[in-house]
Amino acid sequence: MELEQVVFQIILHAGDARNYAMEALRLARGKNFTAAGELMEKAKVELNKAHHVQTNLLQEEAGGKKPEVSLLLIHAQDHLMTTIVAKDLIEELILMLQER
């Protein structure tokens, strides 16, 4: 698979994860914690997919096949990392909302 396709997989899965997490937060604000939890699980699945793609790139590089570093690759990494942070923060916010 070409690097560009791999990069878009990271962006796609990270973007889906972020959307699920943000919608989960909206549901939690409306006290629908069951549905919020289900969406957070979907977010985790999508993040795992993105992370798996990233891990494959890292393993290839460790094996001597260095990818061409491009702005698109950096963009994908940015999407993944900010989504991980957003997911972690949203989990904490949902817990805070449940404690109210």
C-alpha positions in Angstrom: 0.0 0.0 0.0 1.3 3.5 -0.8 2.3 5.8 2.0 -0.4 8.3 1.0 -3.1 5.6 1.5 -1.7 4.6 4.9 -1.6 8.2 6.0 -5.2 8.7 5.0 -6.2 5.6 7.1 -4.7 7.3 10.1 -6.6 10.5 9.4 -9.8 8.6 8.8 -9.7 6.5 11.9 -8.5 9.4 14.2 -11.2 11.6 12.8 -13.9 9.0 13.3 -12.7 8.5 16.9 -12.8 12.2 17.6 -16.3 12.5 16.2 -17.5 9.6 18.4 -15.9 11.1 21.5 -17.3 14.6 20.9 -20.8 13.1 20.4 -20.4 11.1 23.5 -19.6 14.2 25.5 -22.8 15.9 24.1 -24.8 12.9 25.1 -23.3 12.9 28.6 -24.2 16.5 29.0 -27.8 15.4 28.4 -27.3 12.7 31.0 -27.4 9.9 28.5 -24.4 8.0 29.9 -25.2 4.7 28.4 -25.2 5.9 24.9 -22.1 8.1 25.7 -20.3 5.0 26.9 -21.1 3.1 23.8 -19.7 5.9 21.6 -16.6 6.1 23.7 -16.1 2.4 23.1 -16.4 3.1 19.3 -13.9 5.9 19.7 -11.5 3.5 21.3 -11.9 1.0 18.5 -11.2 3.7 15.9 -8.2 4.9 17.8 -6.8 1.4 18.0 -7.1 1.1 14.3 -5.3 4.4 13.7 -2.6 3.4 16.2 -2.2 0.0 14.5 -1.5 1.7 11.2 1.0 4.1 12.9 2.7 1.1 14.6 3.1 -0.6 11.2 4.8 2.5 9.9 7.1 2.6 12.9 8.0 -1.1 12.5 8.7 -0.6 8.9 11.0 2.3 9.7 12.7 0.2 12.4 13.3 -2.5 9.8 15.1 -0.1 7.5 12.2 1.1 5.3 12.1 4.8 6.0 8.9 6.5 4.9 9.1 9.8 3.0 8.3 12.4 5.6 5.6 14.7 4.2 3.3 17.4 5.5 0.5 14.9 5.0 2.2 12.4 7.3 2.8 15.1 9.9 -0.8 16.1 9.6 -1.9 12.5 10.2 0.3 12.2 13.3 -1.2 15.5 14.6 -4.7 14.2 14.1 -3.9 11.0 16.0 -2.2 12.6 18.9 -4.8 15.4 19.4 -7.5 12.8 19.2 -5.9 10.7 21.9 -5.7 13.7 24.2 -9.2 14.7 23.4 -10.5 11.2 24.1 -8.7 11.1 27.5 -10.1 14.5 28.5 -13.6 13.6 27.3 -13.5 10.5 29.4 -12.6 12.6 32.5 -15.3 15.1 31.7 -17.9 12.3 31.4 -16.9 11.0 34.8 -17.2 14.5 36.2 -20.7 14.7 34.7 -21.7 11.4 36.2 -20.6 12.5 39.6 -23.0 15.5 39.6 
